[in-house]
Amino acid sequence: MTSPLTLLPVAAASLRRRKAAFAGSYVALTLGVLLVATTGSLLNETAGDDSPLGAPSLHKVLQFTAAMAAFVAVFVVAGTFAFAVAQRRQEIAMLRAVGATPRQIVQLITGEAAVVALAAAVSGCLLSLPGAPALAAWLAARGAAPDGFTARPAAGPMLLAAAVGLLVALLGAVTAALRAGRVRAVEALGDAAADRRVMTPLRWTGALLGLTALAATVGYYLAAPTLPAAPGDQPADPQLASQWVLGADLLAITALALFAPAVVPPLLRLLSAPLTRAVAAAPLLARQNALTAVRRTVSTATPAFLTIALTGTVIGSTAAFADAMTAQNRATAAARYVLRPAAAPLPADAAHRLTAARPDLHATATTATVVTGLGAAAADFDDHGEDSPASVPSAATVVDGDLATAWTLPAVDGSAADLHGATLAASTDQARGHGWKLGDQVNLRLADGTVTSLRLALVYRTQLGLDEVLLSGEAAAGHLADARPAAVHLDAEPADRLGGTLTDARDPGPDPGAHYAWIATTTILGPALLYALIAIVNTMVMSTADRRRDFAVLRLAGTVRRQVTWMVALEAVLVVATAALLALAVTALTQYGTTALLDHRVLAGQAAVPLRLPWTPLAASTLLCLLLAVASSVLPTRLALPTRPR
């Protein structure tokens, strides 16, 4: 063979014969492009101060959603296209044996992958047109996005998603083709019989780089409090800790996923050891098939591992931060009771009404108000009155009354008693990031556009459940428009609750901000998990459809349909069990790291959170993966099995 054109009939025959493999690759890439294009389109519609008051930044949430979507899509798409090539080892071996050169093998596979990938990229972009508005409506309905938030068609995110999808698909296919094409013609047929060198040098390099990046990320965060600060730089901000944790979780999952070919066989031997004592042939065959076809096992286990590991790490970390926020709020609560709005907002003068009825009652009202800069960005002002961009938060808390009657904040510099008049308090991270010192005059632009100069009276250690800037009631008087108190902190039970809800400040239950944290978690995790679950079905169907010849041989050997079905089901169980064990290991590791980070860096002696694994989400995701894997392998097997041996 001298011309690539001579392989065109082979390509056409492959497309006809391996419809399931090409269809599976098409589905994986279509959904991957859809996922990335949808989240990218939403991200394109946000700026910074785009969220309802009290909700996390929509822009940041969508950044994480897009990153999570890209993370899962890259793994699934690359793995699916590489698996589709690996399924053709026998065909490639025959081509090598009859004289096909490695270059021709790569050209053949690259051309086929390019045709499938191009069609899938176009389909994914078209599906994102209704997909992005649907996700936007879901966010708005749950209060995580402003009313009327939607996504307009944007060429940039769609082209980027299509380009990344094409690149990843072609890299996955070409890498596998290069590996297959390097086999010498004499060894080709022998290599097709069993998996050899599944852990390639490229994969070893990627896995080691992942571990190095993970170690560097953790080391940087631990060292951040001792690093010299630059204006606007907040590497040690406890309120950014969740972002660091998510990044570390993804690096740990990536590293373990890349090491999968090295760790899956030993785990399989361990988990399937009881099957060696079985008398029936199906358990023995299931074990041997899973151990021999390592590439197939790893490819089908990867989506299940991603599903379970992401569920365990992200939900576990979110729960740990919610526990830390609740524990820290309980530790800093100085008031005995907290009165919050119920059906109707509290009166603007709620604190004054309560103290008028009970002179012995001490009440401190807190109101969340927006502190904005020019346009939609936050800004502070230098000594010459010129505005310069800075990371002043978009929300601050106005304290109308004695700060010390509401919270016992860990003061680093200054006193809570000084927060009155034209003053403000700032967290250590805000002060450190902007170079503020006690007594400095800080100019802020308030919600009504007024620029006011406030003296820094207190620097307190950053708290998870509290804004990083506190303003005295006198400083914000007349600038709150129609804002009402978000809470009134009381040292005794009031005679009149003013239509609000009274809770025990020392045992308030989950922090109200945790509600938005779970919405953000669902937004970040939901699309990626849905895609991973679909990928489980997709890879299982691809794997089963490629085994028709194996099933026919088993039927000719006297195996009945029930035994073959039982064998395939057991293989699916082994695959999911292996994935679940790896996911449990990475969840335990990341949860231990998250708990240690919270206890030693964020809470720092104020409170402590116990190490708790999210057993219910782990069990639910494992069961769902198991049901999908068994169903998507057994049903195609039943359809592929001939009624009579032939």
PyMOL commands that set and color helices and strands:
alter all, ss='L'
color gray80, all
select helices_A, chain A and resi 4-17+19-44+58-86+89-97+102-141+155-181+185-193+201-226+238-258+260-277+281-292+294-332+350-357+403-405+416-418+428-434+473-476+513-545+548-556+561-603+615-640
alter helices_A, ss='H'
color red, helices_A
select strands_A, chain A and resi 337-340+363-370+379-381+387-389+395-400+411-414+423-427+441-445+451-460+469-472+487-490+501-504
alter strands_A, ss='S'
color yellow, strands_A
deselect
rebuild
show_as cartoon
